[in-house]
Amino acid sequence: MDVCVLGRIGYDLYAEEHGRPLAEVEHFSRHLGGSSANMAVGLARLGLSVGMMSAVGWDALANYLLSTLTAEGVDVRHVRRVKGYNTSLCLTEVSPPDRFPQVFYRSNPADAQVVIGAAELEYLRQARMFVTNGTSLSAPPARQATRLALETAQEAGLRTVFDIDYRASSWASPAEAGEAARAVLPWVRVVLGNEDELFLLTGERQTKMQARAVLAAGVDLVVCKLGKDGVEAHAGDRSCFAPPIPTRVASTIGAGDGFAAGFLYALDLGLPLEECLRYGNAAAAVVVSRVSCSDAMPRLEELTEMLGSAARLNSTLGG
């Protein structure tokens, strides 16, 4: 196994009537969602061997989600089904280019019921990379399971990746989310987040100060996603930047997960940091050109095509 992912699996409903307020939408299309599941699919589509550790409800929604992950080549043997808890649900308005409000239903969420035992720890040790997120720290027993998984992965020599993934509906306050994230940094090598998420983590507003604070906690690499302004990466005393790839926007939902998949794929290949950012931006560009998250993740040939198109555009513009 190349990558083990621990985190959210959710059921997404996207409005089919584009440009209509969510309250007026009558028809929706269903999709696999949840940031961790999206990244798992994205990495699997790029050719990596991926397994997930999570929990879902004992319901028909979970049947669909597990079968979809399996069809995408993601190993779900360590995804638990738990009675009495709800599979997460999200409804999304689609009003491009810049209006995509969402409504989350996360009452008593099943994904907070992740537990880690001897079998899961042995499974985790087989990977090269471990990826998890901040939402998995929001409630027990997933909080303890996530910390144990990070500690185990670090001790086993895996590259540990932490996506801050702040969702207000999962926390009593932003301060609580920041405190929980800071507590696991000693076992994290790579941190991914946008400017607001890194502010929760550090209390700093400037990205360079944010990166400095996270690196000082022992992290090797900090990636700050700047949305339409591109992305920065900071490692030691070195920083680099990559601009976004221009593309027609159908939906921005899932862009960060797409970036993570492309970036981590390139990082796993051992490519230079600047090239890893380009791979991440190319994957994000593919995702925003489509509606949905997991279904929008590019396959390797699509990612390669987007990278080529970006290189040709850059050459034309004299970059």
N, C-alpha and C positions, 0 to 999 in steps of 0.2 A: 504494500500500500504506500502511495506517495504522500497523501494528505489525509489527515483525520480532522473533521469539522465537528465542533460541539456548539449547538445553539438552536435558534428558532426555526420551526417549520410552520408555515401558516397557509391559510386558504384565502386567496385573493379574488375579489370581484371587481372587474374594470368596466366602467360605463361604455356601452356600445354607441350611445348617442353622444358624439363628441361635441364639445362646445356648450352643453347644457349643464346648468347647475345640478349638483348631486341630488338635491331634493326633488328634481323633476325627471330624473333618469328612470326609465321603465325597463331597460334591458341591460344585462351585464354578461360578460364572458368570464369564465372561471379559469384560474391559473394556480399553479404552485407558487407560494410566496414564502416570506420570512427571509431576512438577510442571510442567515447562515445557509439555508437551503439554496438560495439563489447562487451564492458563491460556490457551493458544492457542485451544482449543475454546471456553472461556468467553468470550473476547473476540470470537470469530467469531460465537457465538450471539447476542451483544448487537448485532451489526450492523457490526462493524469488519472491515476487510480485513486478513487476517493471513497472514504467511508464516513458515515455520520453517527453521532451520538446525540440523541434528543428524546423527547417524549411528545406523544400526541394523544388526543382523546380516543375513547372507544366509540367511534361514531363513523357515519358514512363519509364525512369529510376526510377523515384520516385514511380511509380505504383509498380514496382518490390520490391523496398526497403520497402515500407510500408506493402505490403502483407507478405513479409518475416518476418518482425518484429512481425506482428500480429500472424503469424503461430508459432513463438517462444514464444508467450505468453506475449509479451511486449505491454503495453497499449500505443497507438499512438494518442489518442484523442487530445492531445495538440501538435501535430506536424503540423505546418502550411504548406500549399502549396502556393508558391508565384510566380506570373507571372513575367517574365522579368529577372529572376535570374537562375543561373545554379546549378544543382545538381552536387556535387563534384565527380570527376573521378580520379582513380589512376590505373596505369599499373605497374605490378611487374614482374621482371625477377626472375626465380627460378633456381639458380645454387648452390645447397648445396655443402659443409656445411656452406659456409660463404659469398656467393655473392648473394645479393637480392636487387639490385638497383631498385628504383621506380621513376616514372614520375607522378607528380601531376598536374591536371588541376583544378585550383581554381580561374579562372577569374570570377569576379562578383558572388561569391558563395552564394547560397541560405541560407546556414546555418549561415551566418552573419546577417540574417534578423529575428532572433528570437526576439519576443517582449513578454513582461510580463504584463498581466492585472489582474484584480480582480479574474477572474476564474482560471488563472494559479497559482496565489498566494494561493488561497484556496486549490487547488489541491496539491500544494507543502506541505502545512502544514499537510496534512494527512500522510506523510511519516515519517519514523524513521531516514532515512539517505538521504542526498542530495549529488550528485556527479556531478562535472563539470570539465572543463579543460581550459588550457590557450589559446587554439585556439579561444574559444568563446569570449575572450577579445580583439581579434585582430582588430575588426571593429565595428562601430555602425550599427544598434541599439543593436546587440547582446551583446556588451560590457556593456551597461547600464543595459540590461536585466539580464545578469549574475551577476552583482554586486547586483542588487536589490534582485535577488533570493537568493544569499548568505546571505545578511543581514536579509532577512525574515526567512530563514531557521535557522539561528543562534538564532534569537529572539524567534523562536518557539521551540527551544530546540532540533533541529535535529543535528545529527552528520554530519558536513559539510566536504566534501572531495574534494581536489583540485589536479588534475593530471596536472602537468606542461605542458606536451604534446606540446613541441616546434616543430613547422613546419616552416622552414625558408621561404617557399613560401607564408606564411600568414602575414609576418611582414616586415617592412622596414629595421629593423636591430635587432640583438640579444638584444641590449641594450633596445630598445623599449619594447620588449617582457618581459624582466626582470623587467622593471619599472612597467608595467601593472600588472604583477603577484604580485609584492610586495605590490601594492596598495590594494589588496583584502585580504591580510593575516589576518587583524584584524577579519575577519568573517570566518576564516578557522580553523578547528580543526585537520585535517589530510592532510599532503602534500605527494604526490607521485612523484618521479622523478628519472632520472638517474644522473650520476655525471655531465655530461655536462649541463643538465637542472638546476641542483642545483647551478652550477657555474653562470648561467645567473641570478639566483635569488639572490645570495649572494656575488658574486665576489670572493669566496673562492674556492680553489682547493682540499683541504683535506676534506674528507667526515665528519669527526668529527667537523671541523670548520664550514662546511656548515650546519650541523644539529644544532650546537649551535646558529648560526645566525638566522635560521628559528624559533627555539624554543623561542628565545629572542623576536620575533615579536608577541608572544602570541599563537603560534600553540602548540597543545598538543603532536603530534606524527609526526615524519618525517621518511619516508621510502626511502632509497637510493638503487636503483636497480643497481647492479654492473655487469650485464650480466653474462658471463661465470664464474665470481668470486663469485657469490651468491648475497646476499642482506643483508643490515643492517637496523635496526630500532632503533630510538632514541626517548625516552620519558622522560622528566625531566632529572634526573641525571642517568638514566638507559639506557643501550644499549644492543642489542643482534644481533646475526649474524646467518644466515642459508646458508649452501653451496647449490649449484645447485644440481638438481637430474640428474644424467647421463642418457642420452637418445639419440637415433639416430635422427639427425637433418634433417628434410625435408625442413623446412622454419622457419627462426627466426621472420618473420613478424607477429605481433600480440602477441608475447611472453609477452610484458609488459601489454597488455590489459588482457591477461589470468591471469597473476600474480595478477593484481588488482582485478579481479573477485573472485579468490580464497581467496585472503587475506581479502577482504572486507566481503565476506561471513562468514569467520571464526571470524572476528572482530564483526560482527553483532550477532553471536552466543555467544559472550562473552568469547571466548577461550583465553588462555594466549598468550602473544605477540609472543613468540617463536613458538607456534603452528600455529598462524596466518601466520607467514612467511613460515612454512612448507606447509600449504595449498596453499599459493600463488605460491611457487616453484613447487608444484605438478601440479597445473593447467597450469603453464607455460610449464612444461615438456610435458604435453599432447599436447598443442598447437604447439610446435616446432616439434613434431613428425608427423605433418600433414601440408598440404598446404592450406592456406587461414586463415582468422582471425575468423569471427563469426562462420563459419561452423566448425572450429576446436575446439571451446570451449567445455570443458568436461561437461558431465552430472554428477550428484552426484555419481553414481555408478562407473563411470570412474575415478573420482577424488579419491574416496575411494580406488580403486584398485591401483592407482599410489602411494598413500600414503603408502599402505601396501607393495608394491614392494620396495619402498625406505627404509622402515623400515627393511625389510628382508636383503636388500643389506648392510645397515649400520651395522646390526648385524653380518653378514658374515665377514665384514671387521674389526669387533671388535670395532666399534664406539659406 
